[in-house]
């Protein structure tokens, strides 16, 4: 059943058109303005948008730019050759005058949908590739990422993917693999942070029988298992130094030597690595090999955080709602206006993974047959109350520490911090928070550090400092 969105501010016309289309077996939704259409609906999930030309706020032709993969049929009571030409020039699929003839409207809709289906069946568009790879979003930052993936995929170049936790680094790696000439071979994914340090070398490079206690038989490593395909190393910043040296040999020589073996095995593997850490900083700290970093950093892809992706948040939320409604056999649901407002203003420190969890929870608990209300999302808006403040980065961290060190003597006497101790900027921040969070509220901590509560939250997330759940008591 084709899905159609009607965008019309006159309720009587909107209702009449909806009933007409539903009588012809179309799945129809409504909106009264461009803003309502884009906030309540994923406009790219519809097969056709029928919009009035003149609407409160933005004109209906604005939907042509926003609905990049959905045809827009413009209708207006101000019928004239000039307005028709202008609408078509802007990209409208067709134009119809009000009051419209019912037979003409149905015939026009049927023709547009038939033409759209023909194009879908015969054209291998980038959007279809993106959907098959699980990547969703049409913001400018995501379009730039898609373009870079398209450029990188056909090569065998090593790729380093950087981004915050939950942004979709593994999805990006899969998209590269599926678009590469190695797509018929395996993609082996390994989370370096999830394997104990004592086992990581054996897991990656394999081992010979008797190489260590418990090695009762020889075992092939995951690098060899990826031969001919792609090896994805997630959280590569957590890889121990010894394993880093072995991985460097794989990249330089194309060969691997299992633990306890004196023989090497030739491998043809494309490496994609990902991390949320600053590897250059870890190199300076002696925690990551500089030569390995240079080998990894051939092509660098930076995955944008969800808060920088604009309307993609709505698109992702609606796609997730559809997915979980199907998974849990729920009727079709939409976000209420209040819920839409919440998800677009929240900063999503956990990014797409956090959004996915919130939507899944809301779909499971929703008892309404139409809308997901704000409370079901269970978002802690308290930590997001300064959403419009500047995002924390290395410059802001310097400002944080500077605000502490300006009053160093006072802080030292109050909190027993040795002002002569050789602490890094992050160590300084971490120590101050850990030593004072028992006696200060989050608001007081942020005030002492000279930052917003949102900044404090994000820095906690990055440094892995847990927030105390117990209520603060004076």
N, C-alpha and C positions, 0 to 999 in steps of 0.2 A: 504494500500500500504506500503510495507516494505521500510524503509529508509536505504540507504547505503552510507557510506563515503569512497571515494577513496583518498588515500594519496600516491601520486606519483610525483616525481620531473620532469619527462619528460612529457612535455605538450602534445606531440603527442599521447603517450601511454595513458595518462590520459583521453584525449578526446575520443579516440577510445573505451576505456573500458566504459566510461560514456554512449556513444551512444548505445553500445551493451546492457548494463543493462537497459537503458530507453526503448529500443525496447521490452524488456520483462516486462515492466510495473513496474519498480522499481523507487522510488524517490531517485535521486542521487545528492550528493554534492561532492565538490572537495577541496583538499588542497595539497600544494606542499612540506610540511615538517611537522614534528611532532609539531613544535612550532605553525605553522599556523593552524594545525588541532585543537589544544587545546585552542588557543586564539579566533578563529573565530567560533568554533562549540562546542556545548555541546556533547562531544563524547559518553556520556552514554545515550543520547537520540536516538542513531541510533541502528538499528537491526543488522548491520554488518559493520565492518571496513575492507576494502581491502587495504593493505599497502605494498609498496615495502620494501625490507629488508634494502637496502642501500639508505639513504636519506641524504641530506645536514644537518649538525648538528647532531641530535640524530638519532640512527637507528630506523627502523620501529618497532622492537620488544619492544621499550620503550612504545608503545601504549598498549601493553598487560598489563603493570602495571597500566597505567593511566585509561584505559577503564575497570573498575572493573566489569561491568555488560554487556559488549558488546563483542561478539566474534570477534577475529582478524584473518583474513586470510592473510598469508604472501606470497608474490610473489617476485621472484628475477630472474635475468638473470644469476646469479652465481649458477646455479643448481648443487647441490652435495648432497650426502647422509648426510655428516656431518652438513651442514647448515640446512638441513631439520630437522634432529634430534635435533639440538640445538634450532631451532625455536619452535618445538613441546614441547621440554622440558621446555621452558620458558613460555608455556601456550598458544601458537597459536592453534587455532581450527583446522587448516589445512595448507597445504603448496602447492603452485603451481608454476611451472617454467615458465619463459618467454623465448621466445615468447609463450604465452598460446594459446591453442586451444579454439575457441569460444564455442563449444559445451561442452567441459570439464569445462570451467569456469562457464557457466550457470548451469550445473548439480551440480557442487560443491556448488555454492551459494544457489541453491534451497534446497540441502540436509542440509546445515548448518542452514538455516532459519527454515526448517521444524523441525529439532532437537531442536532448540531454542524454538519454539512455544510449543513443547511437554513438555519441562522442565517448561516453564512458566505456563502451564495449570495444571501441577501436583504438583508443588512445591510451598509451602507457604514461600517465602523467606523473610528475614528481610527487603530487599529493598522495596518489595511491601507494607509492613506495613508502612515503612517510607513515601512512596509516598501517601498512604491513609491518613496519619496523617498530610500531608502538609509539612513535614520536608525534606529539600533537602540539600545534601552536602556529600562529601566523604573525606574531610580533616581529618587528624589524630585527631584533637580536637573534630570534630563532631562524628567520630567513637567512641571515648571514651565516649561521651555523650550518643550515642545510646546504648552502652553497659550498662551504668549506668541506663538508663531508663528501659532496659530489666530486670535488676536485681531488680529494685525498684517496677515496676508496679504490680507484683502479690501480693505484701504485702499491708497492710493497714497503713503502716508507714506514718507519717506526712512528707511532703517534703517542703523545702524552696528553691525556685528558685531565683538565683541572677544573674543580668546582666544589662547592659546598656539599655537605652530606645531604643526600636525598634529591639532588638535582637531576639525576638520570644519566650518570656517567656510563653505567653498564649498557643502558639502552643505546647510547651513542656508539659504544664499541660494537654492539650487535648490528647497528645500522651500517657501520663501515664494513664489517665482515660480509653482511648479506649483499652489499653492493659491489663487492670485490670479486676478482677472478677466482678467489679461494672459497666462494660461497658454498660449493658442493662438498667441501671438506669440513672438518670439525672446528668449532669455536670452543676452546677450553678456557673456562673462567675460574680464576683462583682468587680468593680474598686473602691476601697476605697477612692481614690482621687476625684472621680467624684460625690460623694454624699455629700450634705451639712452636716456639723458636727451635726446640730440639728436633722437631720433625720436618721443618720447612724444606731443608735441603733434600731430604729423602723423598718428600712428596714431589718436589719440582724436578729433581734430576735423577731420581731412582737410586737404588742401592744394590750391592752385591750380597749374596748370602754370607752371613757372619761379619758384615761390615760394622755392626754394633750390636749391643745386647738386644735380643728380640728379633733380629733380622734372620728369621729361619729359612728364608728363601729369597732369591733375587726378585727385584720388582722394577718394572718400567716406570720412569717418572712421567709427570704430566707434560713436560716439555717435549719428550719423544712422542707422547700420545697426540700432541698437536701438530706433528710433522705433516707438512703439506697444507696446513690450515692456519688458524690464528690463535695465538696465546694471549689472553687478557688477564693482566695482573692488576687487580683492584687493590687500592691502598698500598701501593708499592713503597711508599715512604716508611712503612713498618718493616720492610725486609731487612733481616740482620746483615751485618757487614760481610760475613763469610759467604752468604748466599748471593750477595751483590757481586762479589768477585766471580763466582761461577756464572751468574747471569751475563756479566760483561763478556765472558768468553763465548757464550752462545751468540751474542750480538756481533762480536768481532770476527769469530772464526766459523760460525755456523756449526758448532759441534758441542756436545755435552759429555761430561765424564761422570758416570754414576758414583755415588759415595762408595769407597772401598775398591774401586776398579782402577786398573792402570790403562784401560783402553777407552778411546773416545768413540762417540756415535755421531755421525753426520746428521744434521737435521735442517729442514727447510721450513722455518717458522716465521710468520709475521707477528711482531710484538706490538700490542697496544697496552699501555699502562695508564693507570688513573690514580689520582690522589687528591685529598682535600688539604694537604699540607703544602707549605712553601718549601720546595725541595732546595732552592738556592740557599735559603736560610739554614736548612739542615746540613747542607754541604759546608757552610761556614762554621757550623757547630761541631763538625766532624762526625755527624750521624749518617751521612749519605756520601757515597763516593762521587767525587766531582767528575771523573772520567765516565762513570755510568750515566750521570745526569746529562752530560753532553751527548751521549749515544742515544738516550731516550728522547731528548728534546729536539728531534728533527722537525716534526710537525706538532705544534701545540694548539689544542682546542680548549677554549674556556667556555664552560657551560654556565649560562646566566642563572642567577638565583631567581626563584619564582616571583619575588617582589619587584623584579625589574622587567617582567614580561607582560605588563599591562593587561589587556583583555584576555590574554591566554589563560588567566586564572579561571574566568568564567567558562571558556571553552573546555578546559581540562575538567572542571567540576561537573559540567553537564555530561561529558563523555564518561566520567567515572560513575555518575548517577545511572546512566543508561546501562553500563556494564554490570553494576551491582544489582540493579533492578532485575536484569535478566538472570544473574547468578542465583538470586534468592527468590525468584518467581514473584516479584512485586509488580504492581501496576506502574505505569509510567509516572514518574515524579518530577517536579520542578522545584527550584529554590524559591522560597518566599522572598519578597522584596527586602525584608529585614536581613534574611540570611545572605542574600546577594550583596547587600551593603557590607555585611561583616566580612565575607571572604575577600572582598575587593580592598578593604582597608587594613586587614590584618597583614603583618609582615612575613608570616610563614617562615620562621627560623628553621623548621625541618623540611622546607621546600615541598616538592611534589609528593614525597613519601608521607609527610604530615597531612597534606591535603587529602591524599588517598585514604588514610586512616580515618580522618574526620568524616569524609563522605560515606565510607563503608559503615561506620558506626551509625550515622544518621539514617541511612537507608534501612538498616536492620531494625532500628527502633521506631521508625516512622509508622504511625498508625493512620495518618491521614491518607486519603486515596489520591491526593493531588499535589500537595506541597510539603517541602521539608522546611520546618520552622527553625529559627535561629538557635534555640536552646539545644536542639539535637546535635548540632555541630560540636558543642562542648569546647569551644575555643576559649583559651585563657586570655581575654582581651586586656587584662590588667597589665600584662607584660608588653602590650602593644600600644599603650596609651600615647606614646610619643612616636607614632608611625612615621610622621613626616620629618623626623630629625635625620641628620646626616648619618649614613651607614658607617660603622666602625671599620677603620683600616689602620695601617701602620702609622699614618700621620696622627690619627686620633689617639692611638695608644701612646705615642710620644707626648701628646697633650695631657693625657691622663696622668702619666708618670710625672710630667712637669708640674702639674697641679699638686701632686703629692710632695715632690722634692722641694717646691717653693716653701713648704712648711715642714721641712724634714725634721728639724729639731723638735718641733711640737709633736709630730706624729711618733717620733722615736721615743719620746718620754712617755707618751700616752700608751703606746702599743708595743714597747720593748723591741723596736726594729733598730738594728745596728746600722746607722747611716753610712758606715764605711764598708759595709759588706758588699762584695762584688756580685751584684744581682743583675741579670738581664732585665729588659723592660717587662717581658711577660712574667718572669719570676717575681718581679716587684709587685705587679698587679695581683698575681695569684696569691702571694703570701699575705698581702694586705686583706684580700677578701676572706681567705681561710681563717685568719686570726681574728677577724672582726665580725663575721656573719652570725656568731652566737650572741653577740651583744648589740648588734645593730639590725634594723629592718632593711629591706631592699632599698627603700627610699633614702634612708640615712646613708647607706653604703654608697649609693649613686651620688648623693650630694657631696660626701667627703671626697669622692674621686673626681668630682666636677663633670659628671656625665649624666645622660638620661638613663632611666631604668631600662629602656630598650637596649641602649648601648651596653649596659652592665649584663643584661641577659645574653646578648650575642657574644660578648667576650667570654662569659661562662661556658657557652656552648662550644666555642672554638677551643678553649683550654681544657674542657672536660671537668669543670668545677661544678659539682652537684649543688643544687639549690636546696637548702634545708626546708623540709616539709612541715616541721613543727611550728606552731604559732609562736611568734616573737613575743617575749614578755620582758617588760622593764624590770 
